Amino acid sequence: LFCMNSPSRLEDIKDGTSHVAAFNETTLRLYNGGSANCTWGYRGWVKTGTSLYGISPYGINQWTIPMAWASWAGANAGTSVAGRLANWGGAGSLHPGGCQSAFADGSVHFLSETTDLITLQMLGYIADGTTLQNF
């Protein structure tokens, strides 16, 4: 929905505004970035925003450093600190068990970190023909 220079308009959301996540909560503590620079998932630097699906994919509240990331994350693989996300592109929060997400219709939903990864991915699509009823 919101990418760099996105031409997306409200009418482009074919899956329905109540079925598309527009903004996701994230934390300021990260393994691969400074806390002062995490405005909207480094929106001004790498232009990704945050993803419910996560990076590589891991979903919401990815606190543990995956084995393949240890060399660049500045931490040992398997390191896990609640509240410190593994990557700047992931959604997460200090709320136990999930994060808040604002949908394109203006509603806000708490999404569980145990939500199926395919469901989280589908919530990010605006016109794939899938209308999720329960998430």
Disulfide bonds with the S-S distance in Angstrom:
none
